[in-house]
């Protein structure tokens, strides 16, 4: 099992739009392409610059499925809409769950 974490931040005025895009575009796109689960986590306190930080966590059966989905047109198109709202350079990390 692999978990991918995607960190960034948005202006507070864009929070509702990011949530809408996540629910309507990002989540269905990832789930359609083999993602076991995906969640949007939002920090309850603004950071020092007043931005709202968020993390998207996605779970994958294997790294190949994850990489294939991230290269897909469906996921790429959904992420373009989100990236336009980001105010911090996104940081993505992938972790393997050791059992």
C-alpha positions in Angstrom: 0.0 0.0 0.0 1.2 3.5 -0.9 0.0 6.8 0.5 0.6 10.1 -1.4 0.4 13.4 0.4 0.0 16.6 -1.5 0.5 19.8 0.6 -0.2 23.4 -0.3 -2.2 26.5 0.8 -4.9 28.7 -0.6 -6.3 32.1 0.1 -9.3 31.8 2.6 -11.6 33.3 0.0 -10.8 30.3 -2.3 -11.5 27.6 0.3 -15.1 26.9 -0.8 -14.0 26.7 -4.5 -11.2 24.2 -3.7 -13.6 22.0 -1.7 -16.1 22.1 -4.6 -13.4 21.1 -7.2 -12.1 18.4 -4.9 -15.6 16.8 -4.5 -16.8 17.3 -8.1 -13.5 16.8 -10.0 -10.5 15.5 -8.2 -12.0 12.8 -6.0 -14.1 11.1 -8.8 -11.1 11.3 -11.2 -8.8 9.6 -8.7 -11.4 7.0 -7.7 -12.1 6.2 -11.3 -8.4 5.4 -11.8 -7.8 3.0 -9.0 -7.3 5.2 -5.9 -8.5 3.2 -2.9 -9.4 6.4 -0.9 -8.7 10.1 -1.1 -9.4 12.8 1.5 -8.9 16.6 1.7 -7.6 17.7 5.1 -7.8 21.4 5.9 -5.9 23.1 8.7 -8.4 24.7 11.1 -6.1 27.7 11.7 -4.6 29.9 9.1 -0.9 29.9 8.7 1.4 32.9 9.5 0.6 34.4 6.1 -3.1 34.1 6.6 -3.4 31.2 4.1 -5.4 28.1 4.6 -3.2 25.0 4.4 -4.4 21.7 3.1 -3.3 18.2 2.5 -4.8 15.7 0.1 -4.1 12.1 1.1 -4.6 9.3 -1.4 -4.2 5.5 -0.9 -3.0 3.2 -3.6 -2.6 -0.6 -3.9 0.7 -0.1 -5.7 2.9 2.6 -7.0 2.3 1.7 -10.6 -1.4 2.5 -10.3 -0.7 5.8 -8.6 1.8 6.9 -11.3 -0.5 5.8 -14.1 -3.4 7.8 -12.6 -1.2 10.9 -12.1 -0.2 10.7 -15.8 -3.8 10.4 -16.9 -5.6 13.2 -18.7 -8.5 12.9 -16.4 -6.5 13.6 -13.3 -4.3 16.2 -15.0 -7.3 18.2 -16.0 -8.8 18.1 -12.5 -5.5 19.2 -11.0 -5.1 22.2 -13.4 -8.2 23.8 -11.8 -6.9 23.3 -8.3 -3.4 24.5 -9.1 -4.7 27.8 -10.3 -5.9 28.5 -6.7 -2.7 27.5 -4.9 -0.7 30.2 -3.2 2.2 28.0 -2.1 4.3 25.8 -4.3 2.8 22.3 -3.8 4.8 19.6 -2.2 4.0 15.9 -2.9 5.5 13.0 -1.0 4.8 9.2 -1.4 5.1 6.8 1.5 5.0 3.0 1.5 2.9 1.5 4.3 5.0 -1.2 6.0 3.0 -4.1 7.4 
